[in-house]
Amino acid sequence: MDTANQEYRGFSISVTPLKDHDDLWDFEYRIVKDGLQLAQQPVGASVRSQTLGGHIAADGARLAGLEVAKIEIDNLLALGNK
């Protein structure tokens, strides 16, 4: 799978699309700052899950994963967990 990597507000995001049920795509993402991994949860975990089914294409899942990770980073920074 092609992993998407992006820097965002001092964090590194890595998103990997994963083939799920019914030939749809979901994603797994990791957030890293200063070599410390902050999140490694596949979609479907109780804390980080999608409420609707998967994505039709891997690119859609990759983009969705980047957006979810950015929201989590914004929330971490807003709460002062830098």
ChimeraX commands (.cxc) that place a marker at each C-alpha (Angstrom):
marker #1 position 0.00,0.00,0.00 radius 0.5
marker #1 position 1.14,3.52,-0.68 radius 0.5
marker #1 position 1.55,5.36,2.58 radius 0.5
marker #1 position 0.92,9.11,2.69 radius 0.5
marker #1 position 3.28,11.14,4.84 radius 0.5
marker #1 position 2.77,14.77,5.76 radius 0.5
marker #1 position 4.17,17.29,8.23 radius 0.5
marker #1 position 1.53,19.29,10.10 radius 0.5
marker #1 position 2.06,21.80,12.92 radius 0.5
marker #1 position 5.25,20.14,14.12 radius 0.5
marker #1 position 3.99,16.56,13.84 radius 0.5
marker #1 position 4.57,13.84,11.27 radius 0.5
marker #1 position 1.48,12.04,10.00 radius 0.5
marker #1 position 1.63,8.66,8.29 radius 0.5
marker #1 position -1.55,7.18,6.77 radius 0.5
marker #1 position -1.84,3.75,5.20 radius 0.5
marker #1 position -5.01,2.69,3.36 radius 0.5
marker #1 position -6.25,-0.81,4.19 radius 0.5
marker #1 position -8.67,-3.00,2.26 radius 0.5
marker #1 position -11.69,-3.70,4.47 radius 0.5
marker #1 position -14.96,-5.57,4.09 radius 0.5
marker #1 position -17.07,-5.39,0.92 radius 0.5
marker #1 position -13.99,-4.30,-1.09 radius 0.5
marker #1 position -14.01,-0.89,0.59 radius 0.5
marker #1 position -10.98,0.98,1.94 radius 0.5
marker #1 position -10.29,2.23,5.45 radius 0.5
marker #1 position -7.07,3.57,6.92 radius 0.5
marker #1 position -4.59,3.33,9.75 radius 0.5
marker #1 position -2.71,6.42,10.86 radius 0.5
marker #1 position 0.20,7.32,13.10 radius 0.5
marker #1 position 1.10,10.69,14.60 radius 0.5
marker #1 position 4.71,11.25,15.65 radius 0.5
marker #1 position 6.46,14.21,17.29 radius 0.5
marker #1 position 10.14,14.16,18.25 radius 0.5
marker #1 position 10.24,10.40,17.69 radius 0.5
marker #1 position 7.44,9.77,20.20 radius 0.5
marker #1 position 4.46,7.97,18.73 radius 0.5
marker #1 position 1.22,9.58,19.92 radius 0.5
marker #1 position -1.38,7.57,18.06 radius 0.5
marker #1 position -1.48,4.24,16.33 radius 0.5
marker #1 position -5.08,3.24,16.01 radius 0.5
marker #1 position -6.71,1.61,13.01 radius 0.5
marker #1 position -10.12,2.82,12.01 radius 0.5
marker #1 position -12.66,0.72,13.84 radius 0.5
marker #1 position -10.95,1.10,17.23 radius 0.5
marker #1 position -13.27,2.47,19.87 radius 0.5
marker #1 position -11.53,5.83,20.13 radius 0.5
marker #1 position -10.85,6.49,16.46 radius 0.5
marker #1 position -13.55,5.09,14.23 radius 0.5
marker #1 position -15.54,6.05,11.20 radius 0.5
marker #1 position -19.28,6.13,11.64 radius 0.5
marker #1 position -19.97,5.37,7.98 radius 0.5
marker #1 position -18.57,2.57,5.86 radius 0.5
marker #1 position -15.26,2.60,4.03 radius 0.5
marker #1 position -14.09,4.46,0.96 radius 0.5
marker #1 position -14.39,3.30,-2.64 radius 0.5
marker #1 position -10.74,4.01,-3.46 radius 0.5
marker #1 position -7.46,3.90,-1.57 radius 0.5
marker #1 position -6.84,7.57,-2.37 radius 0.5
marker #1 position -10.08,8.56,-0.63 radius 0.5
marker #1 position -9.14,6.58,2.47 radius 0.5
marker #1 position -5.65,8.14,2.47 radius 0.5
marker #1 position -7.08,11.67,2.26 radius 0.5
marker #1 position -9.65,10.97,4.97 radius 0.5
marker #1 position -6.91,9.60,7.23 radius 0.5
marker #1 position -4.82,12.75,6.81 radius 0.5
marker #1 position -7.80,14.93,7.69 radius 0.5
marker #1 position -8.67,12.87,10.79 radius 0.5
marker #1 position -5.05,13.00,11.97 radius 0.5
marker #1 position -4.93,16.79,11.48 radius 0.5
marker #1 position -8.06,17.18,13.59 radius 0.5
marker #1 position -6.50,15.06,16.32 radius 0.5
marker #1 position -3.33,17.18,16.25 radius 0.5
marker #1 position -5.40,20.38,16.46 radius 0.5
marker #1 position -7.23,18.94,19.46 radius 0.5
marker #1 position -3.99,17.88,21.15 radius 0.5
marker #1 position -2.53,21.36,20.69 radius 0.5
marker #1 position -5.73,23.03,21.89 radius 0.5
marker #1 position -5.62,20.93,25.07 radius 0.5
marker #1 position -1.97,21.81,25.62 radius 0.5
marker #1 position -0.63,18.30,25.02 radius 0.5
marker #1 position 2.36,19.49,23.00 radius 0.5
marker link #1:1,2 radius 0.2
marker link #1:2,3 radius 0.2
marker link #1:3,4 radius 0.2
marker link #1:4,5 radius 0.2
marker link #1:5,6 radius 0.2
marker link #1:6,7 radius 0.2
marker link #1:7,8 radius 0.2
marker link #1:8,9 radius 0.2
marker link #1:9,10 radius 0.2
marker link #1:10,11 radius 0.2
marker link #1:11,12 radius 0.2
marker link #1:12,13 radius 0.2
marker link #1:13,14 radius 0.2
marker link #1:14,15 radius 0.2
marker link #1:15,16 radius 0.2
marker link #1:16,17 radius 0.2
marker link #1:17,18 radius 0.2
marker link #1:18,19 radius 0.2
marker link #1:19,20 radius 0.2
marker link #1:20,21 radius 0.2
marker link #1:21,22 radius 0.2
marker link #1:22,23 radius 0.2
marker link #1:23,24 radius 0.2
marker link #1:24,25 radius 0.2
marker link #1:25,26 radius 0.2
marker link #1:26,27 radius 0.2
marker link #1:27,28 radius 0.2
marker link #1:28,29 radius 0.2
marker link #1:29,30 radius 0.2
marker link #1:30,31 radius 0.2
marker link #1:31,32 radius 0.2
marker link #1:32,33 radius 0.2
marker link #1:33,34 radius 0.2
marker link #1:34,35 radius 0.2
marker link #1:35,36 radius 0.2
marker link #1:36,37 radius 0.2
marker link #1:37,38 radius 0.2
marker link #1:38,39 radius 0.2
marker link #1:39,40 radius 0.2
marker link #1:40,41 radius 0.2
marker link #1:41,42 radius 0.2
marker link #1:42,43 radius 0.2
marker link #1:43,44 radius 0.2
marker link #1:44,45 radius 0.2
marker link #1:45,46 radius 0.2
marker link #1:46,47 radius 0.2
marker link #1:47,48 radius 0.2
marker link #1:48,49 radius 0.2
marker link #1:49,50 radius 0.2
marker link #1:50,51 radius 0.2
marker link #1:51,52 radius 0.2
marker link #1:52,53 radius 0.2
marker link #1:53,54 radius 0.2
marker link #1:54,55 radius 0.2
marker link #1:55,56 radius 0.2
marker link #1:56,57 radius 0.2
marker link #1:57,58 radius 0.2
marker link #1:58,59 radius 0.2
marker link #1:59,60 radius 0.2
marker link #1:60,61 radius 0.2
marker link #1:61,62 radius 0.2
marker link #1:62,63 radius 0.2
marker link #1:63,64 radius 0.2
marker link #1:64,65 radius 0.2
marker link #1:65,66 radius 0.2
marker link #1:66,67 radius 0.2
marker link #1:67,68 radius 0.2
marker link #1:68,69 radius 0.2
marker link #1:69,70 radius 0.2
marker link #1:70,71 radius 0.2
marker link #1:71,72 radius 0.2
marker link #1:72,73 radius 0.2
marker link #1:73,74 radius 0.2
marker link #1:74,75 radius 0.2
marker link #1:75,76 radius 0.2
marker link #1:76,77 radius 0.2
marker link #1:77,78 radius 0.2
marker link #1:78,79 radius 0.2
marker link #1:79,80 radius 0.2
marker link #1:80,81 radius 0.2
marker link #1:81,82 radius 0.2
view
